[in-house]
Amino acid sequence: MKTSIVPYLVKRFLRFDSEQPFIFLSALLAFLGITLGVMVLIIAMALMNGFDNEFRKKLTIMNYPLTVIPKFYGSVNENLLLELESKFPDLKFSPYVQSSVMARSGSKLEGGYIFGVDFKSEANVNSVLKEAIKENSFDKFDILIGKSLKEELSLEIDEKLMYIFTHVEPGGMSVTPKIKRFNVSAVFDSGLSAYDKAYSYTTLASLQAIMNLPNNQYSGIHIFSANPHEDILRIKEHLPRSVSIKGWWEENVNFFAALELEKVSLFIVLMLIILIAAINIISSLLMTVMNRRSEIALLLSLGATSAEVKKVFLYLGIVIGVSGIMAGIVLGMSGLWVLSTFDIVNLPKDVYPTSTLPLDLSLKDFFSIVIGAFVIVVLSSFYPAKKASEVDILTVLRNE
């Protein structure tokens, strides 16, 4: 009897009791609440990870994995470029010249940056530009602009676009900004509207001529690296003190910190759904204890131990909770499959880096959800189980 009493009673107490339907209903609500909580958590965490990865991918490209910048005027030059290329043949380098500009078309103005680059080298470090350039050849004062800027200023290919440079030059008794018209040769689309509107690219010789720079002097060097966090350390060792190097993440620390905080906050808030469902487990088990006091007292008088009675109600709560967790996992994974397979939700591409829902559920998040839900279920089952094991045999049997 002692070896079979626990599973037998668990099965018996799980059955629907027509005399006490509210006990079963409370257990069912607990099951559904935990299922819903786990399902929503799985989908929400997959979405957060997906957006995080998409933003990282796009920002890595447009901010470049690594960038060498000067501390002093003229410290980034052709000699430094050749030295880096010889010491790090596994990396790809692209020198650039940069200037702040205002793009003007008619009465419309847009601020941003213009980069003078060698398009062959730049295509090796920026896949977005590589796709946009394709077989195009860029002559002097040709310009590559972003899709958002093209739409904002209503431009067409081979149309002229005026740039007003923030660098000024003396003219008589005053200073005047430099103005140059460029020919729009191609358009790139990074998926990030802010970069498509702010960044423009022309030939290295064009911008060097406008800014009166020698052809062997640069504003910086873009570097492509598959492992920028590791490569930044080894490159630093070979750089002169007159230059510095920065990684793409250094300009986006606050952005990704905010994403991580939002992810943690969402996890905590959605975990409250499971906590609320666990309250139904507590109420269901307490009602079961109150309505089964005579049976519990009788079992104890016949030789059942308090530990066995505690196990019955502990297992009862765990069965309800674990069943809900398993059902939530099945529904959550099914939801992820449906969302990734069928084009149900379309996102505005001018706001998000992708037009479809990005989904990526990490093992860390999955196990955090499952373990967190299981811990809540066990804790919520412990108190009713403890109360059941403390039933006073004499008092219950005397009154009932």
FENTA-V507004 format. One record per residue. N is the residue number from 1. RES is the residue in one letter. PSI is psi in whole degrees, -180 to 180 (NA if undefined). NEAR is the number of other ideal C-beta (glycine too) atoms within 10 Angstrom. Layout:
((N/RES/PSI/NEAR) (N/RES/PSI/NEAR))
This chain:
((1/M/-39/10) (2/K/-28/9) (3/T/-18/6) (4/S/-5/8) (5/I/-37/18) (6/V/-56/19) (7/P/-34/12) (8/Y/-47/11) (9/L/-35/22) (10/V/-46/18) (11/K/-41/11) (12/R/-42/13) (13/F/-18/23) (14/L/-16/14) (15/R/154/7) (16/F/128/11) (17/D/112/14) (18/S/-25/6) (19/E/-26/6) (20/Q/69/15) (21/P/-24/10) (22/F/-27/12) (23/I/-47/21) (24/F/-41/18) (25/L/-40/13) (26/S/-42/22) (27/A/-39/25) (28/L/-41/14) (29/L/-38/17) (30/A/-44/28) (31/F/-47/23) (32/L/-38/15) (33/G/-44/21) (34/I/-41/32) (35/T/-49/22) (36/L/-44/19) (37/G/-46/26) (38/V/-42/28) (39/M/-48/24) (40/V/-40/19) (41/L/-43/26) (42/I/-47/24) (43/I/-42/22) (44/A/-44/19) (45/M/-36/24) (46/A/-40/24) (47/L/-45/19) (48/M/-44/23) (49/N/-39/19) (50/G/-47/20) (51/F/-39/21) (52/D/-47/18) (53/N/-39/15) (54/E/-45/18) (55/F/-41/20) (56/R/-43/17) (57/K/-48/14) (58/K/-43/18) (59/L/-32/20) (60/T/-40/18) (61/I/-51/21) (62/M/-26/20) (63/N/-9/18) (64/Y/136/23) (65/P/-48/22) (66/L/148/22) (67/T/128/21) (68/V/127/22) (69/I/151/15) (70/P/147/18) (71/K/-27/11) (72/F/154/9) (73/Y/128/8) (74/G/6/12) (75/S/-16/17) (76/V/112/24) (77/N/-174/16) (78/E/-35/13) (79/N/-42/9) (80/L/-40/21) (81/L/-48/18) (82/L/-37/11) (83/E/-44/13) (84/L/-40/19) (85/E/-34/13) (86/S/-34/8) (87/K/-26/12) (88/F/72/16) (89/P/-16/8) (90/D/-11/7) (91/L/163/20) (92/K/137/18) (93/F/147/19) (94/S/110/26) (95/P/152/24) (96/Y/158/22) (97/V/137/25) (98/Q/146/17) (99/S/146/17) (100/S/139/13) (101/V/167/26) (102/M/122/15) (103/A/131/24) (104/R/132/16) (105/S/111/18) (106/G/-124/8) (107/S/2/5) (108/K/139/10) (109/L/141/12) (110/E/127/18) (111/G/155/12) (112/G/-157/19) (113/Y/144/13) (114/I/135/25) (115/F/130/22) (116/G/119/24) (117/V/162/26) (118/D/110/15) (119/F/-31/22) (120/K/-45/11) (121/S/-39/19) (122/E/-33/24) (123/A/-26/19) (124/N/-22/16) (125/V/-10/24) (126/N/105/25) (127/S/-28/14) (128/V/-46/20) (129/L/-36/23) (130/K/-42/16) (131/E/-37/12) (132/A/-35/22) (133/I/-50/20) (134/K/-117/8) (135/E/6/4) (136/N/144/12) (137/S/140/8) (138/F/121/20) (139/D/177/11) (140/K/133/11) (141/F/21/19) (142/D/153/19) (143/I/142/23) (144/L/119/25) (145/I/165/29) (146/G/157/27) (147/K/-41/18) (148/S/-39/22) (149/L/-40/24) (150/K/-45/21) (151/E/-38/14) (152/E/-40/17) (153/L/3/19) (154/S/53/10) (155/L/161/18) (156/E/160/8) (157/I/141/12) (158/D/10/9) (159/E/154/13) (160/K/140/12) (161/L/129/19) (162/M/135/15) (163/Y/131/22) (164/I/117/15) (165/F/142/18) (166/T/-20/11) (167/H/125/12) (168/V/160/11) (169/E/150/10) (170/P/145/8) (171/G/94/9) (172/G/-122/6) (173/M/7/5) (174/S/177/7) (175/V/142/9) (176/T/145/10) (177/P/152/14) (178/K/138/16) (179/I/133/13) (180/K/138/18) (181/R/131/11) (182/F/155/22) (183/N/121/16) (184/V/112/21) (185/S/-29/20) (186/A/169/17) (187/V/136/18) (188/F/157/23) (189/D/103/16) (190/S/-16/23) (191/G/-7/20) (192/L/109/24) (193/S/-39/21) (194/A/-41/13) (195/Y/-37/22) (196/D/-28/25) (197/K/-31/22) (198/A/-28/20) (199/Y/135/23) (200/S/153/23) (201/Y/134/27) (202/T/-177/27) (203/T/154/20) (204/L/-43/22) (205/A/-36/15) (206/S/-50/21) (207/L/-33/24) (208/Q/-38/18) (209/A/-42/16) (210/I/-38/21) (211/M/7/16) (212/N/44/9) (213/L/144/16) (214/P/155/10) (215/N/-5/11) (216/N/15/13) (217/Q/137/17) (218/Y/164/28) (219/S/-19/19) (220/G/-180/21) (221/I/121/25) (222/H/140/23) (223/I/130/23) (224/F/128/21) (225/S/135/21) (226/A/-25/9) (227/N/72/8) (228/P/-32/20) (229/H/-31/11) (230/E/-42/10) (231/D/-29/20) (232/I/-32/18) (233/L/-43/10) (234/R/-29/11) (235/I/-38/19) (236/K/-35/10) (237/E/-22/7) (238/H/6/10) (239/L/142/14) (240/P/163/10) (241/R/-14/8) (242/S/-7/13) (243/V/164/17) (244/S/168/14) (245/I/140/19) (246/K/150/15) (247/G/159/19) (248/W/-31/18) (249/W/-23/17) (250/E/-23/11) (251/E/-5/12) (252/N/24/16) (253/V/-48/9) (254/N/-38/8) (255/F/-49/13) (256/F/-27/14) (257/A/-39/10) (258/A/-40/10) (259/L/-42/17) (260/E/-41/12) (261/L/-40/10) (262/E/-39/13) (263/K/-45/18) (264/V/-42/11) (265/S/-42/10) (266/L/-40/16) (267/F/-45/17) (268/I/-45/10) (269/V/-45/11) (270/L/-27/20) (271/M/-24/18) (272/L/-28/11) (273/I/-44/18) (274/I/-37/29) (275/L/-41/16) (276/I/-41/14) (277/A/-34/26) (278/A/-29/26) (279/I/-35/15) (280/N/-34/21) (281/I/-45/28) (282/I/-48/18) (283/S/-39/18) (284/S/-45/26) (285/L/-38/28) (286/L/-40/17) (287/M/-39/17) (288/T/-43/25) (289/V/-45/22) (290/M/-37/13) (291/N/-12/15) (292/R/20/23) (293/R/-41/19) (294/S/-39/13) (295/E/-40/14) (296/I/-44/23) (297/A/-40/21) (298/L/-42/15) (299/L/-42/20) (300/L/-37/20) (301/S/-25/12) (302/L/-1/9) (303/G/-5/10) (304/A/142/18) (305/T/161/13) (306/S/-34/14) (307/A/-38/11) (308/E/-41/17) (309/V/-42/25) (310/K/-41/20) (311/K/-38/20) (312/V/-51/25) (313/F/-29/27) (314/L/-46/22) (315/Y/-34/18) (316/L/-47/27) (317/G/-39/27) (318/I/-39/20) (319/V/-46/18) (320/I/-48/26) (321/G/-47/25) (322/V/-36/18) (323/S/-42/17) (324/G/-40/26) (325/I/-45/25) (326/M/-42/14) (327/A/-39/17) (328/G/-39/26) (329/I/-45/18) (330/V/-47/13) (331/L/-39/17) (332/G/-46/24) (333/M/-37/16) (334/S/-41/13) (335/G/-41/16) (336/L/-39/20) (337/W/-44/11) (338/V/-46/11) (339/L/-33/19) (340/S/-24/16) (341/T/-42/8) (342/F/142/8) (343/D/75/10) (344/I/-44/10) (345/V/126/9) (346/N/127/9) (347/L/146/14) (348/P/119/8) (349/K/-19/16) (350/D/-7/15) (351/V/-44/8) (352/Y/158/18) (353/P/-2/19) (354/T/154/15) (355/S/-11/13) (356/T/160/16) (357/L/119/19) (358/P/128/21) (359/L/129/19) (360/D/98/17) (361/L/114/20) (362/S/155/14) (363/L/-35/7) (364/K/-47/10) (365/D/-39/19) (366/F/-50/17) (367/F/-31/10) (368/S/-41/15) (369/I/-50/27) (370/V/-47/18) (371/I/-42/11) (372/G/-44/19) (373/A/-40/26) (374/F/-41/16) (375/V/-43/13) (376/I/-42/22) (377/V/-46/25) (378/V/-44/16) (379/L/-38/14) (380/S/-23/26) (381/S/-19/24) (382/F/-45/16) (383/Y/-50/14) (384/P/-37/24) (385/A/-39/22) (386/K/-43/15) (387/K/-38/15) (388/A/-38/25) (389/S/-13/20) (390/E/13/12) (391/V/131/19) (392/D/113/12) (393/I/-50/14) (394/L/-45/9) (395/T/-43/11) (396/V/-47/17) (397/L/-34/14) (398/R/-40/9) (399/N/-23/10) (400/E/NA/9))
